[in-house]
Amino acid sequence: MYLLDNPLRPYAWGSEHAIADLLGREPSGGPEAELWVGAHPDSPSEVVRPDGTRTGLHELIDQDPQALLGDEVAGRFDGRLPFLLKVLAAGSALSLQVHPSLEQAAAGYDAEEAGGIPRDAPHRNYKDRNHKPEMIYALTPFEALCGFRPLADAARIIGALAAVVEPGSTTHDLLDGVAAQLVTGEGTGLREAFTLLLRAPGEAVDEVVAAARRVEGSGDATARDLATLAELSDQYPGDPGVLVALLLNRVALRPGEALYLPAGNIHAYLGGLGIEVMASSDNVLRGGLTPKHVDTAKLLSTVVFEPLAPPSLGPEYTLLDQELYRPPFEEFQLQRIVLADAAAGPAAGGDPSDEVRQDAPLRMDESLTPAHVPVVQNGPVVVLAVSAPILLDTPNATLVVPRGAGAFVAASEAPLMVRPAADAHGATDGPVLAFAVTVGGGMPTLEV
């Protein structure tokens, strides 16, 4: 087992305090968008050895992938840790984006390598050869745009806007053209409607937003859908990505709810704090709502143009009462771990994440909460201690993980138990919240 020090990514959309508040430390003073826990070479976690020396987790795994990942995982994922855990804190909207399939990522990466585009170039699309399916678990109320809404709903909203825009104007023609394409149905029609909005001039964006504010203020039933345009326009004035929101589902996750996002799903996170898990990749194709590089052509070739209900993801429970979130991806699954204060007994106190989830529907006193939990292991595991220090315990070793730190546990270190960490006097720091990620797999069974 290895203690991990995990890097922060200071993207401009990040909250300045949410991650610090969650993990019990002082804010850095700038935006803190993501905390990465994993071995992606762009921002790897650092292994902190007992003597204080450090090395990148990716470098450690490269030295002996079979021993650390297990033969099966090392062979299936080319000697790489296949997943990446993040704490994501969106203080404002992220870019309108889509992630490529495995085949698209490999082809795109190879083409950019052959073209001599530096890997750190701002206009580079593909940072690696991997795809990036992902999931988000909400720690606070979390807002997102996710997938295409039913075409009839989109046409209704666009019709309401067209009704308050000057007939014969360029903006009215744009809205009429989008509505006409939506009537033709899925596939080509939706693609053309999306393209028209994505290529709208800034003046048309501003006029549509102004129309949205008028309709929203009228108390029309469409008002809640149009409020999204005003919110996004305040952050990204004139950006055509604002108009694409007309075609997308707006999703409001309560704490404890989750979504998963396959390749080709157009989405944008709007605000909130969550645990994000994904295949270990940083491949993002952007279409707007960002000052970063936008590649409309690549985006259009990657998006799946089909209406899709938001793919929600609920918990599953094992016979050992392990709480798992298992999206349909082979690279990862998430385990939420809640432990009671061993000294106080089961069901003591409130949910340890109440400090960042004041309206959280999940509380420890709803059930008997154990003082230790076995971690599901389908190979290697990373663990993040969120609300208090934890003790990781295997037959070979123990490791204390401070609050806010992480750990990497090799495939051979099994079984793995998580307990609250006791101080020199045997006291533990109240209820404990932690998360663990391992390779995707079937539900664990009890051995008889």
Phi, psi and omega in degrees: 000146185226131175285139183241136168255125194249136185280149173263143172253122187266049178299150187297333182281356186286150172292148180272353185220344191297314180293318178299316179297317181299318188261004171073044177223173179284140175296155181283341183100350176234181178295136176238095189274314185217141168252121183262131177234101183167201188237021177295130187296340179290326178209070183285149168296151177258130174283125179255111182277161181304331180274004177092349178288156186227152172208153178294141180300324178296324178290320177299314181295322179300332182291327181201073184297326180295318182291321186273325181263341189090149185301317185292313181292318179300319179290319184288329185242029173055039175075016181250148168293119192279354185231163177221128176259135176228149160261121185247129181232101183265107174277340174212179187292141170277173182295153168289120193210166176213154179245142184283162170287171180300317181293318179295320180296315181297315180294317180294318179296313181297322180294319180289326174296314179296329179280358177074021179284120180302145184293339178259013179292137181300332183267008179280136180268321190248111181272345182202180185263013188255157171275177188218054170298148186209169173220157175229129177251123186280126171266331174233172170309131190227126183251142180207157163258133188209109174074165182280134177284168175306138186298325179296322178294316179297318180296323179297316181294316181294324176297320178296324178289315181300329183292341181246011176256146184302122179301140179085351179283163178301321181292321177296318178297322178299311182295320177298319179295320178296314180299319180296321179292322180296327180296331182288344173106192185291174176076244186298316181298315179294320178299315181293320177298315178300315182295318178301315181291320184292335182255015180292140177290159183302324180296319179293322177301312181297321180291321178294320179296319177299319177296321179297321179294324179292315180293319179300319181287347181279350182080013178299155180297341179278355190304317184294330177288324183282340179300330179299320180298316180297318179299312182291323179295326177298328181271324184226069184300135178078359182280125181296342175300335177301318183288330180299334178303336177300334184264355192250154173288132169264128186242133176242105178272134169274159177306133181096352177263158186217156174233152168236150188230108177281174175302143177087354180276115179284132185202165173205125173281136186256328180175148178129174182243132181204169172262119180251135177230143185205166165297149188286089182206158174232032181275116182225128173252119189254146180237000181157184182058042183195148169276355181282177182300131177245129178236090185297319182297314180293322178300313182296330180279352185250328183295139172269115187268075177218135172300140185213125172296143180307124184282085182287157184223116179261167180284152170240148183238134179274176176296340176265012178065029173281134183263112187241148172237112191238088175290167185279052179232142184280344187283332190203160164211154185249140173240125173267131186238120176237124183240142174282159170290114185302325182290330183269346180092171183294154176065025180273135173077185179263181178300131184296343178264010178301334181296336176243000182226067186300331181254024184298132179281348184258126179227148181296332184282005175282342181206168175287117183261127185285163176270355173207150183223133172284141180267134175290130183232110171251044188120218181291161182221142162245145182232142176237124176272118189262303191258347183193165175296151177231159176246122174264134189225122172233171178299340185260335188196167170232155179213126174272127180249113180296159176303131180089349179264173179231179177212147171249130181240121182294157182300329183283346181273085183215150355285158182245127177247148175244132179226159169297141180276129180265146175276189185298340180261006179085006180271147175247161190267056175072189180299154189235135170242132177215164175228146177227145177233135173224180180293146178299149181183183179288170177293134178293151179239157176280131176277135181258000000 
